[in-house]
Amino acid sequence: MPSLVGSEMCIRDRITRGHERQVVIEWEQGVLESAISLSGPWLHLPQITSPYVLNTDDAQKFFRLKSEATPTN
């Protein structure tokens, strides 16, 4: 199941269970990043918008929100 990590997550950001095998990530600000390992490298995903729906049958991934517009690893 996906995880959202990072100190930028605020109280309005949330992860909920969608229909059957789905997880929904919602956020108001920032750019979503993903990685297959918690230690990275992190992939900047500026094209992904909220809400983002994931299938839980997919491979494990980690997610975080970055407040700045430039990617970091």
Backbone bond lengths (Angstrom), bond angles and torsions (degrees), N, CA, C in turn:
res aa  C-N    CA-C-N  psi(-1)  N-CA   C-N-CA  omega(-1)  CA-C   N-CA-C  phi
1 M - - - 1.433 - - 1.527 109.12 -
2 P 1.332 119.55 140.44 1.452 122.07 -178.76 1.522 112.16 -62.85
3 S 1.313 115.33 152.25 1.460 121.84 175.87 1.512 108.47 -125.61
4 L 1.330 116.78 143.68 1.454 121.37 175.33 1.507 106.96 -109.36
5 V 1.336 116.76 119.93 1.461 121.19 -176.09 1.514 109.96 -123.32
6 G 1.311 116.38 162.48 1.458 121.25 175.71 1.507 111.82 118.11
7 S 1.317 115.26 151.09 1.448 120.23 -176.73 1.522 112.85 -79.14
8 E 1.326 119.00 -8.68 1.456 121.13 -178.13 1.527 112.79 -78.39
9 M 1.327 118.41 -11.20 1.457 120.72 -178.52 1.527 109.59 -66.30
10 C 1.312 116.99 128.13 1.461 119.95 -179.76 1.522 110.06 -111.89
11 I 1.297 117.05 176.29 1.459 122.43 -172.68 1.530 112.94 -61.62
12 R 1.341 117.64 -26.60 1.465 120.22 -179.33 1.521 112.56 -81.16
13 D 1.330 118.18 -15.70 1.461 121.93 178.63 1.513 108.35 -80.84
14 R 1.340 117.48 142.78 1.454 118.30 -177.75 1.526 112.02 -156.39
15 I 1.308 112.70 159.30 1.455 121.36 174.56 1.523 106.27 -121.33
16 T 1.322 117.27 128.63 1.457 121.30 179.46 1.517 109.99 -131.22
17 R 1.307 115.26 161.64 1.460 120.90 176.61 1.523 108.36 -84.50
18 G 1.335 116.08 128.39 1.458 121.38 178.44 1.522 110.28 -91.48
19 H 1.290 116.62 -153.97 1.459 122.15 178.32 1.527 110.35 -71.07
20 E 1.311 116.21 130.62 1.459 124.75 177.47 1.524 113.42 45.81
21 R 1.312 119.66 -100.83 1.470 123.15 -173.48 1.527 112.18 -103.42
22 Q 1.322 116.10 44.23 1.458 120.06 -178.88 1.522 111.24 -124.52
23 V 1.320 114.99 150.26 1.457 123.32 172.16 1.521 106.38 -125.08
24 V 1.331 116.60 137.65 1.454 121.55 -178.81 1.531 108.79 -114.29
25 I 1.331 116.62 125.23 1.466 122.48 175.19 1.521 107.08 -106.03
26 E 1.341 115.84 126.05 1.462 121.08 179.29 1.521 109.55 -124.75
27 W 1.323 116.67 140.32 1.454 121.38 177.53 1.514 109.22 -152.39
28 E 1.337 115.10 159.35 1.466 120.62 -178.45 1.514 112.97 -102.62
29 Q 1.332 117.78 -30.90 1.465 120.82 -178.51 1.513 110.00 -139.78
30 G 1.316 115.70 156.01 1.447 120.63 176.47 1.512 112.96 102.07
31 V 1.319 114.59 173.87 1.459 122.42 -179.99 1.523 108.01 -116.88
32 L 1.317 116.45 131.96 1.458 121.73 180.00 1.522 110.23 -73.85
33 E 1.327 116.44 138.00 1.457 122.94 173.23 1.518 107.90 -126.62
34 S 1.339 116.69 151.65 1.463 120.49 178.91 1.520 110.35 -135.23
35 A 1.336 114.81 158.68 1.469 121.80 177.69 1.523 108.06 -154.53
36 I 1.329 116.38 154.70 1.466 119.49 176.07 1.519 111.25 -87.55
37 S 1.338 116.42 -11.49 1.457 122.64 177.28 1.525 108.24 -133.35
38 L 1.306 116.83 145.21 1.456 120.51 179.97 1.523 112.08 -61.88
39 S 1.333 116.82 -26.89 1.464 120.56 178.88 1.533 112.59 -83.89
40 G 1.339 117.94 -0.55 1.460 121.91 176.70 1.522 111.98 92.31
41 P 1.305 115.99 -168.76 1.454 128.33 3.82 1.533 111.74 -72.13
42 W 1.329 115.61 150.52 1.458 122.96 -178.36 1.520 110.28 -93.46
43 L 1.335 116.46 133.41 1.461 123.49 179.13 1.520 108.64 -99.51
44 H 1.316 116.45 122.67 1.466 123.76 179.39 1.531 108.41 -73.63
45 L 1.341 119.00 127.81 1.465 123.22 -175.94 1.530 112.13 -121.61
46 P 1.333 118.70 64.19 1.468 119.94 -176.63 1.523 113.54 -65.84
47 Q 1.328 118.41 -19.11 1.463 121.72 -179.15 1.529 112.24 -79.35
48 I 1.334 117.90 -14.90 1.465 122.19 -179.83 1.517 108.83 -84.54
49 T 1.327 116.58 129.90 1.453 121.27 -179.88 1.533 110.31 -117.62
50 S 1.315 115.19 161.48 1.462 122.57 178.86 1.526 109.39 -84.97
51 P 1.311 118.32 138.42 1.469 128.35 -1.74 1.524 111.07 -81.74
52 Y 1.331 116.30 145.93 1.461 123.40 178.81 1.521 107.69 -108.73
53 V 1.335 116.35 122.05 1.462 121.98 -176.93 1.524 109.02 -103.74
54 L 1.352 115.69 126.49 1.463 121.71 -179.93 1.516 110.15 -114.43
55 N 1.300 115.85 148.78 1.455 122.09 174.49 1.529 107.92 -92.74
56 T 1.319 118.64 126.41 1.469 120.88 -177.76 1.523 112.90 -72.39
57 D 1.317 118.29 -7.27 1.464 120.88 175.53 1.531 111.30 -80.62
58 D 1.333 117.23 -14.00 1.468 121.32 179.05 1.522 110.30 -69.56
59 A 1.313 116.56 165.45 1.467 122.09 178.31 1.527 110.37 -61.31
60 Q 1.323 115.73 153.65 1.465 120.88 179.53 1.514 111.38 -60.32
61 K 1.331 116.24 135.33 1.462 122.98 175.76 1.515 108.48 -140.66
62 F 1.327 115.22 156.40 1.449 122.24 174.31 1.520 107.64 -114.21
63 F 1.329 116.36 147.23 1.458 121.32 -178.93 1.516 109.87 -130.19
64 R 1.335 115.06 150.21 1.454 121.44 172.64 1.523 108.17 -148.78
65 L 1.321 115.67 160.68 1.447 122.39 176.10 1.518 109.38 -107.60
66 K 1.305 116.01 134.63 1.462 121.21 175.86 1.526 107.78 -113.59
67 S 1.317 115.17 134.21 1.459 119.63 -177.06 1.529 112.72 -80.79
68 E 1.306 117.69 -27.72 1.459 119.71 178.65 1.518 110.55 -86.90
69 A 1.343 115.51 163.48 1.462 121.00 -175.96 1.510 113.20 -88.45
70 T 1.339 119.39 -5.57 1.459 121.17 -178.35 1.519 110.48 -101.14
71 P 1.336 118.37 137.29 1.453 121.58 -179.02 1.541 111.99 -71.41
72 T 1.337 115.01 145.89 1.463 121.08 174.15 1.512 109.19 -136.53
73 N 1.316 117.09 151.03 1.469 121.37 178.31 1.501 110.11 -114.65
